[in-house]
Amino acid sequence: MKFYDLEWLAQKCGTDNKYEITAKIAAEARRESEEASFEKSAPTNERYISNVLHEIEEGTSPVNAANAGVEA
């Protein structure tokens, strides 16, 4: 398991609020999960939160400072 620095995540997510960081990552993971459920070829054992964190690390996730709104 890889642990991510909270300050680094805060910078990437555009907020220093731990709740907002968690909500943004969870919302993106849920979106990916729902998209995958419609695709027949998608593996069923994907780890969506890990995937989102990896995408943030690579700079390819929509969870960033430009995406400052959190869906409720």
N, C-alpha and C positions, 0 to 999 in steps of 0.2 A: 504494500500500500504506500502510495506517495503522499506526503504531507505538503500542503501549499502554505506559504507565508501569507498571513492575513493582510499585511500591509501591501504586499505585491498584488493580491486579489483586489484590494480596495482601489489601487491605482488602475488596474485593468477594467474594473466594473464601474468606475466613476463615482464611488461613494465609500465612505469609511464606516457606514452603518452595517454591522454584522448581519442584521435581519435582512436588509436590502440585498446584500451580497448573496445570502442564502436563498432568498426568494428569486433573484434573477437566475441563479444557476439551476434551481429546482424547476423554474418555469421553462427554461430552455431544454432541460432534460425531459420534462413531460412532453414538450412539443415534439422532440425527436422520437420519443417512445410512441406517441400517437401516430406520427408519420410512418414509423416502422410497422405498426400493427396493420396498416393498409397495404404494405408491400409484402407480397408472398415470398420473395427471395431473402428478406431480412432475417438474420438469425434471431432466435427467440431468447437467447441468453445474453444479450448485449448489456453492458454496464453503462447506462446513459449518463449518470453523473460523472463518472470517470472520463467518458468521452467528451463531455462539455468542458471539464477542467483541462483536458489535453488540448482541445480546440482553443481555449483561452490562452494557454501557454504558447501555442503556435500562431496566435493572432488571427485565427479564422472563424472564431465564434462571434455571433452578433451581440453577445453579452460584452459590452464595452462602454466607454464613457459616452459615446454617441447614443447609446441605448439607455438613457438614464431613467426612463419610466419603468415602474414595476407593476406588472399585472396582478390584480387582486383576485 
